Amino acid sequence: MLLIVDYVAFSVGMGFLGPTTVLPTLIRLLGGSPMVVGSLGAIQAGAFCFPQLAAGRRIVNRPLVRSFVVLTGVLSRVCLALPVMALSLFSRRAPGVALAILLAGVGLFNVIDAFASVGWYELFAKGVPPSLRGRVLGVAQTLSGIALVGVGMGVEAILARPDPFPGSYTLLIFLAAAFMAICPLAMALVREQPRPVESAPQPAWGDYFPRLVWILRKDHRFAWVNAVRWLAGFAEMGSAFYVLFAADRLHTPQQTIGLFISAGVVGSLVCGAILGPLGDRKGPALVIWIGLALRSVCPALALLAPHVAGYHPWMAPGIMVLVFALSSMAGGSYMIGFTNYLLEISPVGDRPTYMALFSTLGGVLLVAPLVAGWVVQVASYELLFVVMAALGVAGLLTAARSPAGAPSEAASHG
């Protein structure tokens, strides 16, 4: 139950933070270029991926990880106070300074939260049996979706206020930090069972790296899921530009951001209600495939939106609402699909190593949002969406060829 509370509180906080809605709009209002908007995703991806190997090495031989999760959770939430102060002090006099601190605060938040996430996966794997993981994540996503209905309405109301800039955005980031502060409190109350590990010290890097290389070379399912995840990441590299595309091409008003967030809520609800139980019945590989299909459809729909704008005033915005709903559903499939697949193929003793290595290899996606920003800056939104759709189809074909579900080779590695 406490794991679900943590999940929901984090989701609500991210809803107020709005990595693909609120933050891109705020960056542009502070004078950021499309490349800077793209750098937001790169900062988040890099800050979250690269520290995880160190985190995995630190907890691989720990029977208990709760205190590690709580400490890093507290520190990461403190980092979100930096953008709040920067917007209050510098947004009018020195918007460039405010923008730099905003990006730094978001980056630090993700760096420290990366350490917490490896331990969180371990707590989740300990507390939830494999046969129920999809359903538990589905329930968590459904409850998050219900809560995010209110978040979407709240964001819309806050941005519609006549407050001078950046008052509304400062409040949104403050609310994000406040809700995320619930997470370490919930984790502190979790009753953790010790994991049966060898009583061994933290492995030296000289021993740890060869183990990582062995996993990459010998575990074919691990290699497959990484390849699919890379294609999925590049297929959604321009998700932060959907909201700017709607504003620039379709001339949707600023407060429509709240409607887009609400659409994302619907996608999250559908994902939790359908894909969670489906993953438990049919396996996480199918959920991964469905996520790739959704990532292929979203940019295609965005390309369609301007062409139907003349039929009815709400036709094009309605399509973009559908884009945000399906994009959120695709994003929600990550935990039910990729995370559950990793937990399924990881030997118990190597679970932190597998999760950390998987996250670190996600650093390949660091360039994806930068490429998206560059394409928009030198070409157009339309070209970006064409590339995204093509990569989504490539990922869809790769996901359809999942390796056989035999026991993981790593499990028998001595």
Summary of the structure (lengths in Angstrom):
residues: 414
radius of gyration: 20.7
end to end distance: 36.2
largest distance: 68.4
contacts: 1552
relative contact order: 0.17
helix: 81%
strand: 0%
